[in-house]
C-alpha cells in the first residue's frame, strides 16, 4: 500500500486527507497517480497542475517510489 497525502482541493475530491492505494513497489509516481484516478476519478482534472513531493523534496513524476515512501500531492495555491 502507498499512502498519498491529498492537500487542498484534492482532499475534498478524495474525501480524506490521506488515502492508501494498492501499488506495486518500485513504480513511478505517474503509475501511482493512475491508480489514484482509478480509485477516485474526480481527481483526474486536478492532477496535471499538482506538484509531487516525497518528504520535503519536490520530485518529478518519473521518480521511482521506494518502500516506505509517502507521496504528497500539492495543488496550486491562489491568493493575493
Number of C-alpha atoms within 10 A of each C-alpha: 13 19 17 20 19 22 19 13 15 22 16 13 17 19 12 12 14 15 16 13 15 12 16 13 14 12 14 17 19 16 16 23 20 14 15 22 15 13 15 14 13 15 20 15 9 13 18 9 11 15 15 22 20 16 11 7 9 13 15 14 16 11 15 16 22 12 10 10 14 18 21 21 22 19 18 12 8 5 3 2
